[in-house]
Amino acid sequence: MGTNLSGVLPLPLAKVYHMGDMSERSKAELLVEIDRLRKHVTDLETVIRLLEDENAELTKIQAWLQEEAHLLVEESQALALVDPLTDIPNRRALHGLLHRRLNAPDADKTPLAYAILDLDDLKQINDSDGHTKGDTALKKCADTLRKLLHDGDILARYGGDEFVLVLDGADRSNVTEEIQRLLEALRQEGLKASIGVAFFPENGIDEATLFNAADAALYEAKNGGKDSFGFSV
């Protein structure tokens, strides 16, 4: 016994199933309807392909935007740690670098010198020659110091006319020659500076204590006539 397909087929196909029972006019109308549906299906397939292509393009754009956002975050984080004028670490970066150095597992086995360098007469340069000349002096100072530092040393602009140098492995017995070398290099560039030096762990084991000790030594050096250096007692 055969199955009656007219009850399960879509209407146009069901009609095709009974085409033998239809008039020529009805058959023509049905074929037109089938052709219309076929075109409609083709149009839908085209739309689906376009949507798939657009979705793929949107996925690419989304990936690009995510990568750009990641790079911008990295760049902003890096810029937050660099002094924009001199292109060396700023005070915030110094805090992080020195904290890691002072809290390393073997930190107490290696001494270091913490030096504050004050560029002499920067205010006078700004007042007489303009801030552009003052900025040039600061950049020249940073470039000169950077060229003379050794691996493991730290150079940062603390703010204004002050720089901080952390000389790894330096103590009272060997730092004098190094400080004199720095001052002489600055003189060769037409710059003068005063430097106050404190020592880890002798004068302190944390940044604040070292800074205060070096700052007191710097004060004495500037009172002694500038373009000189002094050690914390």
N, C-alpha and C positions, 0 to 999 in steps of 0.2 A: 504494500500500500504506500503510495507516494506522499511526500510532505507538501502541504500547501504553503509555498513561500510568500505568497502575497501578504500574509499577516506579519512577517518578520522583516521584510525588505523596506527600505526607505520608500516614500511615496513614488518618486520618479522611477526608481528601479522596479518597484512593484507593478507600476504601469507597464514597464518594458516586459515584465513577466507575462502580462496579458496582452501584449501587442497584437498577437494573432486575432484577438477578439475586437480590436479597435478599428475605427474607420481610418482612411488615409489622412484626413484632416487632423484627427486626434494624434495619429502617429507623428505627423509633422510638428505639431505643437509640442509633443513630448520630447522629440529630438532637439528642438530649439531650447527647451527647458534644461535638458541634459547638457547641452553645449554651454548654456549660460552658467550652470553650476560648475562645469569644468573650468571655465574662465575665472570664476570666483575663487575656486580652489588654487588656481595658478597665482592669482593676485595675492591670496593669503600667504602662499609659500614665499612670494617675493617680499612681502612685508616682514615675514618672520626672518628671512635672510638679512634684510636691512637692519632689523632690530638686533640680530645677533652681531652683525658687524659693528653697529653703534655701541653695543654693550662691550665688545672687545676693545674698542677705541676708548671708551670711558674707563675701562679697567687700566689701560696704559696710562691715561691721564692721571688717574688716582694714584698709581704707583709713582709716577713722576712727582706729583705734588707731595707725597709722603717723603720721598727722597730729598726734595728741596727743603721741606720743613725740618728734616733731620739735620741737613747741612747748615741751615740757618741757626738752629739751636746750638750746634757745635761751634759755629763762628761767633755767636753772641757770647757763649761761655768763654771762648778764647779771648775775645776782646775785653771781657770783664776783668781779665787778669793781666792785661798789658797796658802800660802807660802810652797813650796815643801820640804824645809828642816825641818821646825818645825811643819808643818801640822796645822797651825792656820791661821786665816784670814790675807790676805796681805794688803798692803796700799790701793789698789783699793777697796777691800771689806770694809775696814774701812770707806772710803769716803761715800759709800752707806749706811752703818749701821748708821753712825753718822748723815748723812743728814736726814734720816728718824726720828732719835731721836730728833734732834734739831728743826725739822719742824712739829712735831706732834702737834695736836690741843691743848693739855694741857702741852706742853713742858716747858712753862715759870713757871709752878706751881711746877715743880720738879727740884731741883738743881742737878748738877753732877760735878764731878772732872775729869779733863782731864790731865792725867799724861804721861810724856815721861820718859821712863826708859832706861838708857844707861848702858849696861853691861861693867863694868870697866875692863880695861886692856885686852880687846879681841885681840887687835893688838899684844900685847906682847905675849899672848898665841900662836897666829898664828906664830909669828916670832921664838919663842923659841921651841915650841912643835909641830908645824905643823898645817895646816888648818883642819886636821881631828879632832884634839883636840879642835880647835876653834868651829867647827861645833857641836861637842858633847856638849860643854858649852852652845851654843845657844839653842840646843834642850832641855837640862836639865833646862835651864832658862824658856823656854816656858812651859814645862810640870809642873814645880813648880808653876808658876803663874796661870796656868789654873786650877789647883786643888783648889786654894784659892779664886777664884772669885765667886761672887754671881749671882743669876738669874738677868738678866737685865744688867749686866756688859759686857764690850767688851774688848777683848784682841786681838791685831794685831801686827804683825811684820812690822814695818815701813820701815826697810831696814838696812843693815849692822848690827851694834850692838844695834840698837834702837828698842824698843817696845813701843806701846801706850796702855795705859789702860784707859778705860772710866768707872768710878765708879758711878753707878746710885744712886741718892739720897744723895751723899756725899757733904759736904760743909766744911768750915774751922773748924767748931765746932766738927766734928766727924771723919775727914779723917786721922788725925795724927796716931791714933792707928792702922788703917788699913794699912797705908804706912809702919809703923814700923813692922807690922806683915809680910808684903811681904819681906822686907829686911832681916828680921831674918830667914825666910824660905830659902831664897837664900844662906845665910851664912851657914846654915845647910848642904847645898849641895856643899859647897866649892866655892861659887860664891859671888861676890860683885857687887853692882850696885849703880848708882846715879839716883835720881828721881827729876824731876821738875814738879810742879803741878799748874794748873790754874783752875779757877772755872767758871762755867756757872750758871747764866748770869753775874756774877760780873765782870769777866775779859774779856768777849766777848760772842757774841751770834752766832758766826759762826766758822767753823773749823779752818780757816786760822788764825783768831785772837787768838783763844785758843791755837793753836800750837805755835805761836810766844811767847805768854805769858809764856807757860810752858817751852819752850826752853830757855828763859831768866832765868827762875828759875833753870833749869837744869845746866846752865852755872855757876851760883853762887854756886850750890851744889858741882860741880866738883872742882871748885876753892877752896872750903873750905876743901878739903882733900878726896873727893870721899866717897863711901860707906855711903852716907847720902842723905838727901832730902831737898828741899826748896819749898816755896810757892811763887806764883806770887804776887807782891805788887799791 
